Amino acid sequence: MSKLNVTDARMLEAYEHIINTGRERWKLDISRNTGIINQNVRNIKLGKQHFTAEDIRQLCKVYNVNVEFIFGFSSRIFNKKKPINRVNKKPAEIQKSA
């Protein structure tokens, strides 16, 4: 097995963490939800292939994975939940801005 690059290793680590934290039960569930093909993941583990930008985007989007973690800039795997910005406008102000 050849040495994995940082991005591939972190994507595989995120996969494992998604399973270990109970967000999904099986890797097949992750594949179904992201479109990342299981055979491609096997080839990545063998060093024959790499995750694509679309693979990374989908895993981050679907599972709220921190893209900075994937590229090695952060140790935090998941993004913090962002608070919803609620604007306290009166109904008349909402109609004017629409």
NORKATA-V878681 format. One record per backbone hydrogen bond with DSSP energy under -0.5 kcal/mol. NH is the residue of the N-H (numbers start at 0). CO is the residue of the C=O. Records with the same first field share a line. If there is no record, write none. Layout:
BEGIN
NH->CO, CO
END
This chain:
BEGIN
1->45
8->4
9->5
10->6
11->7
12->8
13->9
14->10
15->11
16->12
17->13
18->14
19->15
20->16
21->18
22->17
23->17
28->25
29->25
30->26
31->27
32->28
33->29
34->30
36->34
39->36
40->36
41->37
42->38
43->39
44->40
45->41
46->43
47->42
48->42
55->51
56->52
57->53
58->54
59->55
60->56
61->57
62->58
63->59
64->58, 59
65->76
66->64
68->65
69->65
70->66
71->68
72->67
73->67
76->74
78->63
85->83
86->84
87->85
88->86
92->89
93->89
94->90
95->91
96->92
97->93
END
